[in-house]
Amino acid sequence: MSFSSKAIRYFLRLKSPAEFPGGVKVLNPYVLAEVKKVVKNFYNTYYNDSNKRIYMIGINPGRFGGGLTGIAFTDPVALRVYCGIKNELGAKAELSSLFVYEMINDFGGVDRFFPNVFMTALFPLALLSNGKNFNYYDDKKLFDIIKPELIKSLQSQIKFGALSDKAIILGKKNADYFKRINDEFRFFEDFTVLDHPRYIMQYKLRKKNYYKQLYIEQIKTILISN
């Protein structure tokens, strides 16, 4: 099976876990017909091969990015403008997506980036608390409950076609939790940590070009070693 076939099968079969403590809710976009169409189009366009890819792993999708479109770090605008995929999922841009697609453009565009990199999240569904984005690690009780889901998600996603020697983890706190899991299960031999796109856009905007280049250099370093 191709990378795209495995990814499509996995994402479109995702089920929302039971309710979490503290009123945290799960947003599963893959139940929507429009998202199913977008996911099939995206992966069949950019991942219809058997390439091994660098895995760039975020936290969990935001409600205006991957939590809406079903594509990690990708809002509806990026889908149309950069990926050429028409959709009716709205016209709101999302901060992480803005950074990621500027970086992809600097890398050489989607046709060069996606054959080499797979962007995803440690927990594949959006989490909301009081209607706002919530990270899986924001509540220790939640992490303890959700940990089996994180493990199952990684086990499934690496089978798409991961370069197992080194992953890129986005977000320092995310990396701390990823390390606990990776130390136990050895999904990847090693990983490097980069600041999360949302953090960069919120707190380091003046240094955005520096961070974009840092992402690109890290990707190229891993590609050269393979």
GUDREN-941872 format. One record per residue: residue in three letters; x, y, z of N, C-alpha, C in turn. Coordinates in steps of 0.2 Angstrom, whole numbers, padded with zeros to 4 digits, always signed. Atoms other than C-alpha are relative to their C-alpha. Example, Ala and Ser with C-alpha at 12.3 -4.5 7.8 and 13.67 -1.06 7.14 Angstrom:
BEGIN
ALA+0004-0006+0000+0062-0022+0039+0004+0006+0000/SER-0004-0006-0001+0068-0005+0036-0004+0005+0003/
END
This chain:
BEGIN
MET+0004-0006+0000+0000+0000+0000+0004+0006+0000/SER-0004-0007+0001+0006+0018-0004-0001+0004+0007/PHE+0000-0005-0006+0009+0031+0010-0007+0003+0000/SER+0006-0004+0001-0007+0040+0004-0006-0005+0003/SER+0005+0005-0002-0018+0024+0006+0000-0002+0007/LYS+0000+0002-0007-0012+0020+0023-0002+0006+0004/ALA+0002-0006-0004-0014+0038+0029-0008+0001+0000/ILE+0008-0001+0001-0032+0040+0022-0004-0005+0004/ARG+0003+0006-0004-0037+0023+0029+0000+0002+0008/TYR-0001-0001-0007-0030+0028+0046-0005+0006+0003/PHE+0003-0006-0002-0037+0046+0047-0008+0000+0000/LEU+0007+0001+0001-0054+0042+0040-0004-0005+0005/ARG+0003+0005-0005-0057+0028+0053+0001+0003+0007/LEU-0001-0003-0007-0052+0039+0068-0007+0001+0004/LYS+0006-0001-0004-0065+0038+0082+0002+0005+0006/SER-0001-0004-0006-0067+0051+0096+0000-0004+0006/PRO+0000+0003-0007-0062+0044+0113-0005+0002+0004/ALA+0005-0002-0004-0073+0044+0127+0001+0007+0003/GLU-0001-0007-0002-0076+0061+0136+0006+0000+0005/PHE-0005-0001-0005-0061+0068+0146-0002+0004+0006/PRO+0002-0004-0006-0060+0076+0163+0000+0007-0001/GLY+0000-0007+0000-0063+0094+0166-0004+0003-0006/GLY+0004-0003+0005-0075+0096+0152+0004+0001-0007/VAL-0004+0000+0006-0061+0094+0139-0004-0004-0006/LYS+0004+0004+0005-0070+0089+0122+0005-0001-0006/VAL-0004+0002+0006-0063+0081+0106-0004+0002-0006/LEU+0003-0002+0007-0066+0088+0089+0003-0005-0005/ASN-0002+0005+0005-0066+0075+0076-0002+0002-0007/PRO+0003-0003+0007-0067+0083+0058-0001-0006-0005/TYR+0000+0005+0005-0065+0066+0049-0007-0003-0001/VAL+0007+0003+0001-0084+0062+0051-0003+0004-0005/LEU+0004-0004+0005-0088+0076+0039+0002-0001-0007/ALA-0001+0002+0007-0090+0073+0021+0005+0004-0004/GLU-0004-0004+0004-0081+0088+0015+0007-0001+0002/VAL-0006+0001-0002-0066+0084+0026+0003-0007-0003/LYS-0002+0006+0003-0066+0066+0020+0003+0001-0008/LYS-0002-0001+0007-0065+0073+0002+0007+0004+0000/VAL-0006-0004+0000-0051+0085+0006+0006-0005+0002/VAL-0005+0004-0002-0041+0072+0015+0002-0005-0006/LYS-0001+0004+0006-0042+0060+0000+0004+0004-0005/ASN-0003-0004+0005-0037+0074-0012+0007+0001+0002/PHE-0006-0002-0002-0023+0080-0002+0005-0006+0000/TYR-0005+0005-0001-0014+0063+0002+0001-0003-0007/ASN-0001+0003+0007-0018+0056-0016+0004+0005-0004/THR-0004-0005+0004-0010+0072-0023+0008+0000+0002/TYR-0007-0001-0003+0006+0073-0012+0003-0006+0003/TYR-0002+0006-0004+0008+0056-0004-0001-0007-0004/ASN+0002+0006+0004+0004+0043-0018+0006-0003-0002/ASP-0006+0003+0002+0020+0034-0017+0002-0004+0006/SER-0003+0004-0006+0031+0023-0005+0006+0003+0003/ASN-0006-0003-0003+0044+0036+0000+0000+0000+0008/LYS+0000-0001-0007+0050+0036+0018+0001+0007+0001/ARG+0000-0007-0002+0048+0053+0026+0002+0002+0007/ILE-0001-0003-0007+0054+0064+0040-0006+0001+0003/TYR+0006-0002-0004+0041+0065+0053+0001+0006+0004/MET-0001-0006-0004+0038+0082+0060-0007+0000+0004/ILE+0006+0002-0004+0026+0079+0075-0001+0006+0005/GLY+0003-0005-0005+0016+0093+0084-0004-0003+0006/ILE+0003+0001-0006+0005+0093+0099-0007-0004-0001/ASN+0006+0002+0002-0013+0091+0094-0003+0005-0005/PRO+0002-0005+0004-0022+0100+0080-0004+0006+0003/GLY+0004-0005-0002-0030+0117+0082-0006+0000-0003/ARG+0007+0001+0003-0048+0120+0079-0001+0004-0006/PHE+0001-0003+0006-0045+0132+0065+0005-0002-0006/GLY-0005+0003+0004-0031+0122+0057-0001-0007-0002/GLY+0001+0007+0002-0029+0103+0056-0007-0003+0004/GLY+0006+0002-0003-0044+0102+0068-0006+0001-0004/LEU+0006-0002+0005-0055+0109+0054+0001-0003-0006/THR-0001+0002+0007-0047+0103+0038+0002-0008+0000/GLY-0003+0007+0000-0040+0086+0044+0007-0001-0002/ILE-0007+0000+0002-0023+0090+0038+0004+0004+0005/ALA-0004-0003-0005-0010+0094+0051+0003+0007-0002/PHE-0003-0007+0001-0004+0113+0052-0003+0003-0007/THR+0002-0003+0006-0015+0117+0037-0007+0002+0001/ASP+0007-0003+0000-0030+0129+0037-0003+0000-0007/PRO+0003+0001+0006-0043+0130+0023+0003+0005-0005/VAL-0003-0005+0005-0034+0145+0015+0007-0003-0003/ALA-0006+0003+0002-0017+0136+0014-0002-0006-0005/LEU+0002+0005+0005-0026+0121+0006-0002+0003-0007/ARG+0002-0002+0007-0033+0132-0008+0006+0004-0003/VAL-0005-0004+0003-0018+0144-0010+0007-0004-0002/TYR-0006+0004+0001-0003+0132-0008-0001-0007-0003/CYS+0001+0007+0002-0010+0115-0011-0004-0001-0006/GLY+0004+0000+0006-0022+0119-0025-0006-0004+0001/ILE+0005+0004-0001-0036+0110-0016-0006+0004+0002/LYS+0006-0004-0002-0053+0118-0016-0004-0003+0005/ASN+0004+0002-0005-0064+0117-0001-0005+0005+0002/GLU+0006-0005-0003-0079+0125+0008+0001+0000+0008/LEU-0001+0001-0007-0071+0124+0025+0001+0007+0004/GLY-0001-0007-0003-0070+0143+0028+0006+0004-0003/ALA-0005-0004+0002-0058+0157+0025+0004+0003+0005/LYS-0004-0003-0006-0050+0160+0042+0007-0003+0000/ALA-0007+0002+0000-0031+0159+0042+0002-0002+0008/GLU-0003+0002-0006-0022+0150+0057+0007+0001+0001/LEU-0007-0002-0001-0006+0156+0065+0005-0005-0002/SER-0005+0006+0002+0003+0139+0064+0001-0001-0007/SER+0000+0002+0008-0002+0136+0046+0003+0006-0004/LEU-0004-0005+0003+0004+0153+0041+0007-0001+0000/PHE-0007+0001-0001+0021+0150+0048+0002-0006-0005/VAL-0002+0006+0003+0022+0132+0041+0000+0001-0008/TYR+0000+0000+0007+0017+0136+0023+0005+0006-0003/GLU-0006-0004+0002+0029+0151+0022+0006-0004+0000/MET-0006+0004-0001+0042+0139+0028+0001-0005-0006/ILE+0000+0005+0005+0037+0126+0015+0001+0004-0007/ASN-0001-0004+0006+0037+0140+0001+0007+0001+0000/ASP-0007-0002+0000+0055+0145+0006+0004-0007-0001/PHE-0003+0007+0001+0059+0126+0006+0000-0002-0008/GLY+0001+0001+0008+0054+0126-0013-0007-0002-0002/GLY+0007+0001+0002+0035+0123-0012-0002-0007+0002/VAL+0003+0006-0002+0023+0109-0008+0003-0006-0004/ASP-0002+0006+0005+0030+0098-0023+0007-0002+0002/ARG-0006+0002-0002+0047+0098-0015+0000-0002+0008/PHE+0000+0001-0008+0042+0098+0004-0004-0007+0001/PHE+0004+0006-0002+0029+0084+0005+0002-0007-0002/PRO-0004+0007+0001+0039+0070-0004+0005-0002+0005/ASN-0005+0001-0005+0051+0072+0010-0002+0001+0007/VAL+0002-0001-0007+0041+0077+0026-0007-0001+0001/PHE+0007+0001-0002+0025+0071+0034-0001+0004+0007/MET+0001-0004-0005+0018+0084+0046-0006-0003+0004/THR+0005+0004-0004+0007+0076+0060+0000+0003+0007/ALA+0001-0002-0007+0002+0078+0078+0001-0007+0005/LEU-0001+0005-0004+0006+0067+0093-0007-0003+0002/PHE+0007+0002-0001-0013+0066+0097-0004+0003-0006/PRO+0002-0002+0007-0022+0067+0080-0006+0004+0000/LEU+0006-0004+0000-0038+0076+0085+0000+0006+0005/ALA+0000-0006-0003-0042+0093+0091-0003-0001+0007/LEU+0003+0000-0007-0045+0096+0110-0002+0007+0002/LEU+0003-0007-0001-0056+0110+0116-0002+0000+0008/SER+0003-0001-0007-0059+0117+0134-0003+0007+0000/ASN+0004-0006+0001-0072+0131+0135+0001+0003-0006/GLY+0000-0002+0006-0072+0132+0117+0007+0002-0003/LYS-0007-0002+0003-0053+0136+0115+0004-0006+0000/ASN-0005+0006+0001-0038+0125+0110+0003-0002+0006/PHE-0002+0003-0006-0032+0114+0123+0006-0005-0002/ASN-0006+0005+0002-0015+0104+0123-0001-0006+0004/TYR+0001+0006-0003-0015+0086+0128+0004+0000+0007/TYR-0004+0000-0007-0002+0090+0142-0002+0005+0005/ASP+0002-0005-0004-0011+0104+0149-0003-0002+0007/ASP+0003+0003-0007-0019+0093+0163+0003-0007+0001/LYS-0003+0006-0001-0009+0079+0170-0005-0006+0000/LYS+0004+0006+0000-0024+0068+0173-0002-0002-0007/LEU+0002+0002+0007-0029+0070+0155+0006-0003-0004/PHE-0006+0004+0004-0011+0065+0149+0000-0007+0002/ASP+0000+0007-0002-0012+0049+0160-0006-0004-0004/ILE+0006+0003+0003-0029+0045+0152+0002-0001-0007/ILE-0001-0001+0008-0024+0050+0134+0007-0004-0002/LYS-0006+0003+0002-0007+0041+0135+0000-0006-0005/PRO+0001+0006+0005-0013+0025+0127-0002+0002-0007/GLU+0002-0003+0007-0021+0035+0113+0006+0002-0004/LEU-0006-0003+0003-0004+0044+0110+0004-0006-0003/ILE-0004+0006+0002+0005+0027+0109-0003-0003-0006/LYS+0003+0003+0005-0008+0019+0098+0000+0004-0007/SER+0000-0004+0006-0008+0034+0086+0007+0000-0003/LEU-0006+0000+0003+0011+0034+0084+0001-0007-0003/GLN-0001+0007+0002+0011+0015+0082-0003+0000-0007/SER+0003+0001+0007-0001+0017+0067+0003+0005-0005/GLN-0002-0005+0005+0006+0033+0059+0007-0002-0002/ILE-0006+0001+0003+0024+0027+0058+0000-0006-0005/LYS+0001+0006+0006+0018+0012+0047-0001+0003-0006/PHE+0002-0003+0006+0013+0025+0034+0007+0000-0004/GLY-0006+0000+0003+0032+0026+0030+0005+0005+0003/ALA-0004-0005-0004+0043+0035+0043+0007-0002-0001/LEU-0007+0000+0000+0061+0038+0042+0001-0001+0008/SER+0000+0001-0007+0064+0030+0059+0007+0002+0004/ASP-0006-0002-0004+0082+0036+0063-0001+0007+0004/LYS+0000-0006-0003+0077+0054+0067-0007+0004-0002/ALA+0007-0004+0000+0060+0064+0070+0002+0007+0002/ILE+0000-0007-0002+0057+0082+0072-0006+0001+0004/ILE+0005-0002-0004+0047+0087+0087-0001+0007+0001/LEU+0002-0008-0001+0038+0104+0088-0003+0001+0007/GLY+0003-0002-0007+0036+0112+0105+0005-0004+0005/LYS-0004+0003-0005+0048+0109+0120-0004-0004+0005/LYS+0004+0004-0005+0035+0103+0132-0003-0006-0004/ASN+0002+0006+0004+0028+0092+0118+0006-0005+0000/ALA-0005+0004+0000+0045+0085+0117+0002-0004+0006/ASP-0001+0003-0006+0046+0081+0135-0004-0006+0001/TYR+0005+0006+0000+0031+0070+0134+0001-0005-0005/PHE-0002+0004+0005+0036+0063+0118+0006-0005+0002/LYS-0006+0004-0002+0052+0057+0125-0002-0005+0005/ARG+0002+0005-0005+0044+0048+0139-0003-0006-0004/ILE+0003+0005+0004+0034+0038+0126+0006-0004-0004/ASN-0005+0002+0004+0049+0036+0114+0005-0004+0004/ASP-0005+0004-0004+0061+0030+0128-0003-0007+0001/GLU+0003+0006-0001+0048+0016+0131-0001-0004-0006/PHE+0002+0004+0006+0044+0011+0114+0005+0000-0006/ARG-0005-0001+0005+0058+0017+0103-0002+0000-0007/PHE+0003-0001+0006+0048+0023+0089+0005+0003-0005/PHE-0005-0004+0004+0062+0034+0083+0007-0001+0004/GLU-0007+0001-0003+0081+0031+0086+0002+0007+0004/ASP-0002-0007-0003+0083+0050+0090-0005+0005-0003/PHE+0004-0005+0002+0074+0066+0088+0003+0007+0002/THR-0002-0007-0001+0077+0085+0087-0006+0004+0002/VAL+0006-0004-0002+0066+0098+0095+0001+0007-0003/LEU+0000-0007+0003+0061+0115+0086-0006+0003+0004/ASP+0005-0003-0003+0050+0128+0094-0006+0000-0005/HIS+0006+0001+0004+0032+0126+0089-0002+0007-0004/PRO+0002-0006+0004+0025+0137+0075-0005+0005+0003/ARG+0005-0005-0004+0011+0145+0086+0005+0004+0005/TYR-0005-0004-0005+0025+0150+0099+0004+0005-0004/ILE-0004-0005+0004+0035+0158+0085-0004+0006-0002/MET+0004-0006+0003+0021+0168+0078-0003+0004+0005/GLN+0002-0004-0005+0015+0174+0095+0005+0003+0004/TYR-0005-0003-0005+0031+0177+0104+0007+0002-0004/LYS-0006-0001+0003+0045+0177+0091-0001+0003-0007/LEU+0002-0001+0007+0037+0185+0076+0006+0004-0004/ARG-0005-0004+0003+0052+0197+0073+0006-0004-0003/LYS-0005+0005+0002+0063+0182+0071-0003-0006-0004/LYS+0004+0005+0004+0051+0172+0060+0005-0003-0006/ASN-0005+0003+0006+0064+0171+0045+0005-0004+0003/TYR-0005+0004-0003+0077+0164+0057-0003-0007+0001/TYR+0003+0006-0002+0065+0151+0063-0001-0004-0006/LYS+0001+0004+0007+0060+0146+0045+0006-0003-0002/GLN-0006+0003+0003+0078+0144+0040+0002-0006+0005/LEU-0002+0006-0005+0081+0133+0056-0004-0006-0002/TYR+0004+0006+0002+0067+0122+0051+0003-0003-0006/ILE-0002+0003+0007+0073+0120+0033+0007-0003+0001/GLU-0006+0003-0001+0091+0117+0039+0000-0007+0003/GLN+0000+0007-0004+0086+0103+0051-0003-0005-0005/ILE+0003+0005+0005+0075+0095+0037+0006-0002-0005/LYS-0005+0001+0005+0090+0096+0025+0005-0004+0003/THR-0005+0004-0004+0102+0089+0038-0002-0007+0000/ILE+0003+0007+0000+0091+0074+0040+0000-0004-0006/LEU+0000+0003+0007+0089+0071+0022+0007-0002-0003/ILE-0007+0001+0002+0108+0072+0019+0002-0007+0003/SER-0003+0006-0004+0111+0059+0032-0004-0007-0002/ASN+0003+0006+0003+0099+0047+0023+0001-0001-0007/
END
